[in-house]
């Protein structure tokens, strides 16, 4: 038991395809403008979370604007 290695990296690694990347970028661009906080030209104050749900075929991926709480599914189910 003492000789077992400790696994420190338990992050999930997801690779988006081009369609999912384009959808995420479009969503973020829209919300960077509409949900902007403050007047700082270098930072909009907008944050985003990715929400992943496992399915039997692949990952269901959504992106959520943490300012207005709008969530959009960006999954490319055509690639399954």
Beta strands, then each sheet from edge to edge (+ up, - down):
strand 1: 48-54
strand 2: 59-65
strand 3: 71-73
sheet 1: 1+ 2- 3+
end
